[in-house]
Amino acid sequence: MVGSDVPPTKPAFSDTPPNRRFPKKIIIPIVAAVLLIGGASAYYFGYYSNPSVIYSQSLGNTGKGYDKLVDFADKQSKLASKGYTGSGSYKFKTDGFSTDGDIGYKGNNSNDELTFDLGLAGTRINADIRTFKTSNSATPDFYFKVGGLKGLGTVAGEPDLDPYLAKLDNEWIVVDHTFYDSLTAGSSDSSNGPSSPTHDQVMDEARAFGRVNQQYLFSTDKDKAVTMVVKKYGRETVDGHK
């Protein structure tokens, strides 16, 4: 400890005990703070940052996210609306590999359109998929085109495909509703097959699917989990994280 510039009247290390003790009301908060910080550090570095714990928590979060998604879909499907739109994007990058893309969706009770743009291996692929309902059929006409196909065969290691992909690049392809009608011919009669499930049945099945997966897939329970760590090969540090 450094005091004033006045020379001390006693040796720096005196055998004489100090006259005043450190106040207990200060010691207790200091000890509590040390225990709190030390405990938090031990928890983070010894438990929370443990790969097995992070893996287990990520599985649990995935299961919870699935339940939230099913509940959201159930609520949204019950809302009356004239149309709907949606959009999103993603970006992923690691050593030796990167990809990014955008997706858009819009539709109503008659027509739908899905577009997406994907960047992969130095090339970009974009697609436009549309459905149009006709007055004389319950099933829609299906239109789609894909751009960025030129040279994709070479990138995938199949250069022989390039001439065929070049012919399809940015060309609209139409699938008439009669194609679907022919596939489902006769199935509309309930006597020839099962009827389509109701909305409540679909939601009930989706929730049951989530419950089963939370027990066996999104889990590290040794007695139930279908995935398990067979062998540990070692540890590595990526971006400062072990």
GROMACS elastic network, one bead per residue, 0.5 to 0.9 nm:
[ bonds ]
;  ai    aj funct       b0    kb
    2     5     6  0.88795   500
    3     6     6  0.81956   500
    4     7     6  0.80222   500
    4     8     6  0.89612   500
    5     8     6  0.87313   500
    6     9     6  0.89098   500
    7    10     6  0.88820   500
    8    11     6  0.70675   500
    8    12     6  0.76209   500
   10    13     6  0.81452   500
   10    14     6  0.69625   500
   11    14     6  0.55968   500
   13    16     6  0.88303   500
   14    17     6  0.75722   500
   16    19     6  0.88130   500
   17    20     6  0.87968   500
   18    21     6  0.72397   500
   20    23     6  0.85733   500
   21    24     6  0.84821   500
   22    25     6  0.87102   500
   22    26     6  0.74558   500
   22    27     6  0.72145   500
   23    26     6  0.55115   500
   23    27     6  0.64865   500
   23    28     6  0.89939   500
   24    28     6  0.61100   500
   24    29     6  0.88673   500
   25    28     6  0.56875   500
   25    29     6  0.70337   500
   26    29     6  0.57107   500
   26    30     6  0.64141   500
   26    31     6  0.88239   500
   27    30     6  0.51674   500
   27    31     6  0.61252   500
   27    32     6  0.85395   500
   28    31     6  0.52155   500
   28    32     6  0.61026   500
   28    33     6  0.85825   500
   29    33     6  0.60028   500
   29    34     6  0.85428   500
   30    33     6  0.50778   500
   30    34     6  0.61712   500
   30    35     6  0.85993   500
   31    34     6  0.51012   500
   31    35     6  0.61462   500
   31    36     6  0.84891   500
   32    35     6  0.51388   500
   32    36     6  0.60116   500
   32    37     6  0.85726   500
   33    37     6  0.60087   500
   33    38     6  0.82665   500
   34    37     6  0.52568   500
   34    38     6  0.58022   500
   34    39     6  0.81690   500
   35    38     6  0.50942   500
   35    39     6  0.56873   500
   35    40     6  0.82882   500
   36    39     6  0.51535   500
   36    40     6  0.60188   500
   36    41     6  0.84930   500
   37    40     6  0.51352   500
   37    41     6  0.60646   500
   37    42     6  0.85151   500
   38    41     6  0.50887   500
   38    42     6  0.60463   500
   38    43     6  0.84740   500
   39    42     6  0.50635   500
   39    43     6  0.60313   500
   39    44     6  0.85506   500
   40    43     6  0.50308   500
   40    44     6  0.60884   500
   40    45     6  0.85433   500
   41    44     6  0.51370   500
   41    45     6  0.59462   500
   41    46     6  0.78309   500
   42    45     6  0.53970   500
   42    46     6  0.52341   500
   42    47     6  0.72393   500
   42    48     6  0.88414   500
   43    46     6  0.53456   500
   43    47     6  0.50157   500
   43    48     6  0.59099   500
   43    49     6  0.82333   500
   44    47     6  0.56126   500
   44    49     6  0.55756   500
   44    50     6  0.81949   500
   45    48     6  0.63672   500
   45    49     6  0.53940   500
   45    50     6  0.71507   500
   46    49     6  0.66264   500
   46    50     6  0.63986   500
   47    50     6  0.51805   500
   47    51     6  0.87753   500
   47    52     6  0.89449   500
   47    53     6  0.69224   500
   48    51     6  0.81790   500
   48    53     6  0.62045   500
   48    54     6  0.67888   500
   49    52     6  0.84995   500
   49    53     6  0.71100   500
   49    54     6  0.65704   500
   49   241     6  0.85227   500
   49   242     6  0.79729   500
   50    53     6  0.53427   500
   50    54     6  0.63175   500
   50    55     6  0.86458   500
   50   242     6  0.83435   500
   51    54     6  0.51018   500
   51    55     6  0.60022   500
   51    56     6  0.85141   500
   51   242     6  0.78564   500
   52    55     6  0.51009   500
   52    56     6  0.61343   500
   52    57     6  0.86362   500
   53    56     6  0.50451   500
   53    57     6  0.61083   500
   53    58     6  0.84980   500
   54    57     6  0.51435   500
   54    58     6  0.60435   500
   54    59     6  0.86357   500
   55    58     6  0.51559   500
   55    59     6  0.63523   500
   55    60     6  0.87709   500
   55   220     6  0.85237   500
   56    59     6  0.52737   500
   56    60     6  0.63775   500
   56    61     6  0.87500   500
   56   218     6  0.80324   500
   56   219     6  0.66335   500
   56   220     6  0.59990   500
   57    61     6  0.60730   500
   57    62     6  0.85342   500
   57   219     6  0.87890   500
   58    61     6  0.50666   500
   58    62     6  0.61521   500
   58    63     6  0.87251   500
   58   218     6  0.82850   500
   59    62     6  0.51031   500
   59    63     6  0.64340   500
   59    64     6  0.88348   500
   59   214     6  0.82198   500
   59   217     6  0.79276   500
   59   219     6  0.60044   500
   59   220     6  0.80571   500
   60    63     6  0.51902   500
   60    64     6  0.63734   500
   60    65     6  0.86347   500
   60   214     6  0.73389   500
   60   218     6  0.57993   500
   60   219     6  0.65760   500
   61    64     6  0.50529   500
   61    65     6  0.60104   500
   61    66     6  0.85606   500
   61   218     6  0.83934   500
   62    65     6  0.50120   500
   62    66     6  0.61931   500
   62    67     6  0.87992   500
   62   214     6  0.86652   500
   62   218     6  0.68699   500
   63    66     6  0.51442   500
   63    67     6  0.65227   500
   63    68     6  0.88713   500
   63   210     6  0.68996   500
   63   211     6  0.83114   500
   63   213     6  0.74685   500
   63   214     6  0.55984   500
   63   217     6  0.88816   500
   63   218     6  0.59404   500
   63   219     6  0.87357   500
   64    67     6  0.51957   500
   64    68     6  0.63742   500
   64    69     6  0.87119   500
   64   210     6  0.88667   500
   64   214     6  0.84876   500
   65    68     6  0.50905   500
   65    69     6  0.61671   500
   65    70     6  0.87300   500
   66    69     6  0.50682   500
   66    70     6  0.63054   500
   66    71     6  0.87264   500
   66   207     6  0.88564   500
   66   210     6  0.67591   500
   67    70     6  0.52183   500
   67    71     6  0.62824   500
   67    72     6  0.86090   500
   67   206     6  0.88888   500
   67   207     6  0.70505   500
   67   210     6  0.66702   500
   67   211     6  0.86654   500
   68    71     6  0.51577   500
   68    72     6  0.60926   500
   68    73     6  0.86190   500
   69    72     6  0.50538   500
   69    73     6  0.61359   500
   69    74     6  0.85637   500
   70    73     6  0.51213   500
   70    74     6  0.61242   500
   70    75     6  0.87090   500
   70   203     6  0.73483   500
   70   206     6  0.69704   500
   70   207     6  0.70293   500
   70   210     6  0.88682   500
   71    74     6  0.50872   500
   71    75     6  0.62854   500
   71    76     6  0.86220   500
   71   203     6  0.85973   500
   71   207     6  0.87733   500
   72    75     6  0.52578   500
   72    76     6  0.60998   500
   72    77     6  0.85447   500
   73    76     6  0.51466   500
   73    77     6  0.60086   500
   73    78     6  0.87537   500
   73   203     6  0.87438   500
   74    77     6  0.53470   500
   74    78     6  0.66976   500
   74   199     6  0.86322   500
   74   200     6  0.87763   500
   74   203     6  0.68402   500
   75    78     6  0.54481   500
   75    79     6  0.68609   500
   76    79     6  0.53636   500
   76    80     6  0.85984   500
   77    80     6  0.80017   500
   77   199     6  0.88043   500
   81    84     6  0.74193   500
   81   108     6  0.82392   500
   82   107     6  0.87802   500
   82   108     6  0.58925   500
   82   109     6  0.70549   500
   83   106     6  0.74105   500
   83   107     6  0.55530   500
   83   109     6  0.70055   500
   84   105     6  0.80118   500
   84   106     6  0.55482   500
   84   107     6  0.55565   500
   84   108     6  0.63447   500
   85   104     6  0.76241   500
   85   105     6  0.54259   500
   85   107     6  0.65744   500
   85   108     6  0.89694   500
   86   103     6  0.82428   500
   86   104     6  0.57195   500
   86   106     6  0.63037   500
   87   102     6  0.75038   500
   87   103     6  0.55160   500
   87   105     6  0.61258   500
   87   106     6  0.86669   500
   88   101     6  0.85767   500
   88   102     6  0.57830   500
   88   103     6  0.53376   500
   88   104     6  0.65583   500
   89   100     6  0.74647   500
   89   101     6  0.55771   500
   89   103     6  0.61186   500
   89   104     6  0.87995   500
   90    99     6  0.82729   500
   90   100     6  0.54435   500
   90   101     6  0.55511   500
   90   102     6  0.66066   500
   90   103     6  0.88644   500
   91    98     6  0.77484   500
   91    99     6  0.59706   500
   91   101     6  0.66477   500
   92    97     6  0.82709   500
   92    98     6  0.55595   500
   92    99     6  0.53553   500
   92   100     6  0.61093   500
   93    96     6  0.82321   500
   93    97     6  0.59761   500
   93    99     6  0.64249   500
   93   100     6  0.83870   500
   94    97     6  0.54029   500
   94    98     6  0.61126   500
   95    98     6  0.79525   500
   97   120     6  0.85708   500
   97   121     6  0.76677   500
   98   119     6  0.83226   500
   98   120     6  0.69872   500
   98   121     6  0.75598   500
   99   118     6  0.74070   500
   99   119     6  0.53435   500
   99   120     6  0.51166   500
   99   121     6  0.75711   500
   99   122     6  0.89094   500
  100   117     6  0.83503   500
  100   118     6  0.60994   500
  100   119     6  0.53105   500
  100   120     6  0.73324   500
  101   116     6  0.71699   500
  101   117     6  0.51699   500
  101   119     6  0.59019   500
  101   120     6  0.88646   500
  101   124     6  0.88342   500
  102   115     6  0.82379   500
  102   116     6  0.54767   500
  102   117     6  0.51632   500
  102   118     6  0.67784   500
  103   114     6  0.75083   500
  103   115     6  0.57176   500
  103   117     6  0.64488   500
  103   118     6  0.86496   500
  104   113     6  0.81597   500
  104   114     6  0.58473   500
  104   115     6  0.51643   500
  104   116     6  0.61989   500
  105   112     6  0.75978   500
  105   113     6  0.57958   500
  105   115     6  0.64580   500
  105   116     6  0.87276   500
  106   111     6  0.85442   500
  106   112     6  0.58979   500
  106   113     6  0.54945   500
  106   114     6  0.67616   500
  107   110     6  0.75164   500
  107   111     6  0.54933   500
  107   113     6  0.61195   500
  107   114     6  0.86243   500
  108   111     6  0.56305   500
  108   112     6  0.64335   500
  109   112     6  0.81923   500
  109   133     6  0.87378   500
  110   131     6  0.81518   500
  110   132     6  0.62818   500
  110   133     6  0.53596   500
  110   134     6  0.82919   500
  110   140     6  0.83129   500
  111   130     6  0.73059   500
  111   131     6  0.54683   500
  111   133     6  0.62784   500
  111   140     6  0.82336   500
  112   129     6  0.81555   500
  112   130     6  0.55283   500
  112   131     6  0.52489   500
  112   132     6  0.69533   500
  113   128     6  0.71652   500
  113   129     6  0.56354   500
  113   131     6  0.66294   500
  114   127     6  0.80015   500
  114   128     6  0.59323   500
  114   129     6  0.50800   500
  114   130     6  0.63838   500
  115   126     6  0.73613   500
  115   127     6  0.55302   500
  115   129     6  0.62741   500
  115   130     6  0.86613   500
  116   125     6  0.82035   500
  116   126     6  0.55911   500
  116   127     6  0.54714   500
  116   128     6  0.69272   500
  116   129     6  0.89617   500
  117   124     6  0.69446   500
  117   125     6  0.57475   500
  117   127     6  0.65878   500
  118   123     6  0.83280   500
  118   124     6  0.54779   500
  118   125     6  0.50731   500
  118   126     6  0.61361   500
  118   127     6  0.87412   500
  119   122     6  0.69175   500
  119   123     6  0.57889   500
  119   125     6  0.63772   500
  119   126     6  0.86896   500
  120   123     6  0.55129   500
  120   124     6  0.62352   500
  120   125     6  0.79208   500
  121   124     6  0.82993   500
  121   155     6  0.74270   500
  122   155     6  0.87982   500
  123   148     6  0.71741   500
  123   149     6  0.88886   500
  123   151     6  0.88619   500
  123   152     6  0.78343   500
  123   155     6  0.86310   500
  124   147     6  0.82066   500
  124   148     6  0.58035   500
  124   149     6  0.85504   500
  125   146     6  0.70662   500
  125   147     6  0.56741   500
  125   149     6  0.68148   500
  126   145     6  0.85071   500
  126   146     6  0.57565   500
  126   147     6  0.51672   500
  126   148     6  0.65314   500
  126   149     6  0.89751   500
  126   170     6  0.89341   500
  127   144     6  0.72961   500
  127   145     6  0.57837   500
  127   147     6  0.62096   500
  127   148     6  0.88997   500
  127   170     6  0.84331   500
  128   143     6  0.81787   500
  128   144     6  0.55576   500
  128   145     6  0.55260   500
  128   146     6  0.65681   500
  128   147     6  0.87492   500
  129   142     6  0.76508   500
  129   143     6  0.58633   500
  129   145     6  0.66839   500
  129   146     6  0.86345   500
  130   141     6  0.83115   500
  130   142     6  0.60353   500
  130   143     6  0.50976   500
  130   144     6  0.61373   500
  131   140     6  0.57866   500
  131   141     6  0.55331   500
  131   143     6  0.61764   500
  131   144     6  0.86483   500
  132   139     6  0.86485   500
  132   140     6  0.50373   500
  132   141     6  0.51606   500
  132   142     6  0.66991   500
  132   143     6  0.82421   500
  133   136     6  0.86763   500
  133   137     6  0.72919   500
  133   138     6  0.70505   500
  133   139     6  0.63708   500
  133   141     6  0.61745   500
  133   142     6  0.89113   500
  133   177     6  0.84313   500
  134   137     6  0.56754   500
  134   138     6  0.73235   500
  134   139     6  0.75964   500
  134   140     6  0.61734   500
  134   141     6  0.73245   500
  134   177     6  0.82955   500
  135   138     6  0.77605   500
  136   139     6  0.89797   500
  137   140     6  0.71282   500
  137   177     6  0.72512   500
  137   178     6  0.83075   500
  137   181     6  0.82435   500
  138   177     6  0.85537   500
  138   181     6  0.88024   500
  139   177     6  0.57545   500
  139   178     6  0.82596   500
  139   180     6  0.69778   500
  139   181     6  0.72076   500
  140   176     6  0.76523   500
  140   177     6  0.53491   500
  140   178     6  0.89657   500
  140   180     6  0.85179   500
  141   174     6  0.73504   500
  141   175     6  0.60476   500
  141   178     6  0.82937   500
  141   180     6  0.89268   500
  142   173     6  0.82146   500
  142   174     6  0.57439   500
  142   176     6  0.63228   500
  142   177     6  0.72100   500
  143   172     6  0.66062   500
  143   173     6  0.56756   500
  143   175     6  0.63816   500
  143   176     6  0.85369   500
  144   171     6  0.82101   500
  144   172     6  0.56179   500
  144   173     6  0.54035   500
  144   174     6  0.67560   500
  144   175     6  0.86952   500
  145   168     6  0.79331   500
  145   169     6  0.75430   500
  145   170     6  0.54643   500
  145   171     6  0.54560   500
  145   173     6  0.61037   500
  145   174     6  0.89933   500
  146   149     6  0.71162   500
  146   168     6  0.74941   500
  146   169     6  0.59876   500
  146   170     6  0.51821   500
  146   171     6  0.70642   500
  146   172     6  0.79792   500
  147   150     6  0.80832   500
  147   168     6  0.82167   500
  147   169     6  0.50451   500
  147   171     6  0.79616   500
  148   151     6  0.80762   500
  148   152     6  0.75411   500
  148   166     6  0.88082   500
  148   169     6  0.64686   500
  148   170     6  0.76466   500
  149   152     6  0.52458   500
  149   153     6  0.79266   500
  149   162     6  0.79452   500
  149   165     6  0.56041   500
  149   166     6  0.62427   500
  149   167     6  0.89678   500
  149   168     6  0.75305   500
  149   169     6  0.53934   500
  149   170     6  0.81908   500
  150   153     6  0.76590   500
  150   154     6  0.89832   500
  150   162     6  0.62864   500
  150   163     6  0.80728   500
  150   164     6  0.89892   500
  150   165     6  0.60522   500
  150   167     6  0.85565   500
  150   168     6  0.87833   500
  150   169     6  0.65976   500
  151   154     6  0.54637   500
  151   155     6  0.66240   500
  151   156     6  0.89076   500
  151   159     6  0.75788   500
  151   161     6  0.85770   500
  151   162     6  0.55732   500
  151   163     6  0.86116   500
  151   165     6  0.78708   500
  151   166     6  0.76408   500
  152   155     6  0.50343   500
  152   156     6  0.62054   500
  152   157     6  0.86146   500
  152   158     6  0.83095   500
  152   159     6  0.79818   500
  152   161     6  0.81501   500
  152   162     6  0.66325   500
  152   165     6  0.76273   500
  152   166     6  0.89734   500
  153   156     6  0.50583   500
  153   157     6  0.61413   500
  153   160     6  0.69076   500
  153   161     6  0.51842   500
  153   162     6  0.50301   500
  153   163     6  0.88269   500
  153   165     6  0.75825   500
  154   158     6  0.52935   500
  154   160     6  0.78523   500
  154   161     6  0.78512   500
  154   162     6  0.68917   500
  155   158     6  0.74170   500
  155   159     6  0.77765   500
  156   159     6  0.77750   500
  157   160     6  0.89693   500
  158   161     6  0.59113   500
  158   162     6  0.77328   500
  159   162     6  0.54870   500
  159   163     6  0.84274   500
  160   163     6  0.69871   500
  160   164     6  0.82374   500
  161   164     6  0.55328   500
  161   165     6  0.61580   500
  161   166     6  0.86246   500
  162   165     6  0.50720   500
  162   166     6  0.59631   500
  162   167     6  0.87323   500
  163   166     6  0.52042   500
  163   167     6  0.66183   500
  164   167     6  0.53400   500
  164   168     6  0.67495   500
  164   169     6  0.89419   500
  165   168     6  0.51747   500
  165   169     6  0.61563   500
  166   169     6  0.51348   500
  166   170     6  0.88143   500
  167   170     6  0.85300   500
  167   171     6  0.76724   500
  168   171     6  0.53373   500
  168   172     6  0.81234   500
  168   173     6  0.85382   500
  169   172     6  0.88190   500
  175   178     6  0.83079   500
  175   179     6  0.68937   500
  175   180     6  0.85660   500
  176   179     6  0.57462   500
  176   180     6  0.76365   500
  177   180     6  0.53979   500
  177   181     6  0.62842   500
  177   182     6  0.87617   500
  178   182     6  0.60417   500
  178   183     6  0.85791   500
  179   182     6  0.52984   500
  179   183     6  0.64871   500
  179   184     6  0.89246   500
  180   183     6  0.50669   500
  180   184     6  0.62946   500
  180   185     6  0.84639   500
  181   184     6  0.52477   500
  181   185     6  0.58248   500
  182   185     6  0.50553   500
  182   186     6  0.87783   500
  183   186     6  0.88036   500
  183   187     6  0.87403   500
  184   187     6  0.53967   500
  184   188     6  0.71212   500
  185   188     6  0.70081   500
  185   189     6  0.89259   500
  186   189     6  0.58604   500
  186   190     6  0.89354   500
  186   192     6  0.68514   500
  186   193     6  0.86767   500
  187   190     6  0.70807   500
  187   191     6  0.84270   500
  187   192     6  0.59056   500
  187   193     6  0.59642   500
  187   194     6  0.82293   500
  187   195     6  0.86233   500
  188   191     6  0.86257   500
  188   192     6  0.77204   500
  188   193     6  0.78491   500
  188   195     6  0.78443   500
  189   192     6  0.55655   500
  189   193     6  0.70205   500
  189   194     6  0.87980   500
  189   195     6  0.84142   500
  190   193     6  0.54496   500
  190   194     6  0.60826   500
  190   195     6  0.59245   500
  191   194     6  0.77064   500
  194   197     6  0.87011   500
  195   198     6  0.89903   500
  197   200     6  0.81240   500
  197   201     6  0.58935   500
  197   202     6  0.64038   500
  198   201     6  0.51504   500
  198   202     6  0.63082   500
  198   203     6  0.87699   500
  199   202     6  0.51642   500
  199   203     6  0.62938   500
  199   204     6  0.85933   500
  200   203     6  0.51541   500
  200   204     6  0.60372   500
  200   205     6  0.85474   500
  201   204     6  0.50380   500
  201   205     6  0.61263   500
  201   206     6  0.86005   500
  202   205     6  0.51406   500
  202   206     6  0.62056   500
  202   207     6  0.87473   500
  203   206     6  0.50088   500
  203   207     6  0.62297   500
  203   208     6  0.85753   500
  204   207     6  0.52301   500
  204   208     6  0.61768   500
  204   209     6  0.85790   500
  205   208     6  0.50373   500
  205   209     6  0.60714   500
  205   210     6  0.86483   500
  206   209     6  0.50348   500
  206   210     6  0.63652   500
  206   211     6  0.88446   500
  207   210     6  0.50211   500
  207   211     6  0.62958   500
  207   212     6  0.87599   500
  208   211     6  0.50824   500
  208   212     6  0.62825   500
  208   213     6  0.86325   500
  209   212     6  0.53596   500
  209   213     6  0.62517   500
  209   214     6  0.86780   500
  210   213     6  0.51682   500
  210   214     6  0.60874   500
  210   215     6  0.87501   500
  211   214     6  0.52277   500
  211   215     6  0.65767   500
  211   216     6  0.89356   500
  212   215     6  0.53350   500
  212   216     6  0.63074   500
  212   217     6  0.78750   500
  213   216     6  0.51165   500
  213   218     6  0.58341   500
  213   219     6  0.80375   500
  214   217     6  0.58528   500
  214   219     6  0.60260   500
  215   218     6  0.65432   500
  215   219     6  0.59009   500
  215   220     6  0.87857   500
  215   221     6  0.78954   500
  215   224     6  0.65517   500
  215   225     6  0.68360   500
  216   219     6  0.58952   500
  216   220     6  0.81669   500
  216   221     6  0.79088   500
  216   224     6  0.52971   500
  216   226     6  0.56023   500
  216   227     6  0.81159   500
  217   220     6  0.80562   500
  217   224     6  0.84573   500
  217   225     6  0.57710   500
  217   226     6  0.59325   500
  217   227     6  0.68895   500
  218   225     6  0.76584   500
  219   222     6  0.86043   500
  219   224     6  0.78142   500
  219   225     6  0.55787   500
  219   226     6  0.83617   500
  219   227     6  0.82785   500
  220   223     6  0.86455   500
  220   224     6  0.78244   500
  220   225     6  0.55173   500
  220   226     6  0.85105   500
  220   227     6  0.75212   500
  220   228     6  0.71567   500
  221   224     6  0.54807   500
  221   225     6  0.52928   500
  221   226     6  0.89898   500
  221   228     6  0.89636   500
  222   225     6  0.57927   500
  222   226     6  0.85678   500
  222   227     6  0.88734   500
  222   228     6  0.75428   500
  223   226     6  0.89401   500
  224   227     6  0.89355   500
  225   228     6  0.69263   500
  229   232     6  0.72189   500
  232   235     6  0.85026   500
  235   242     6  0.67391   500
  236   241     6  0.82266   500
  236   242     6  0.56274   500
  237   240     6  0.58072   500
  237   241     6  0.52329   500
  238   241     6  0.52145   500
  238   242     6  0.63604   500
  239   242     6  0.84594   500
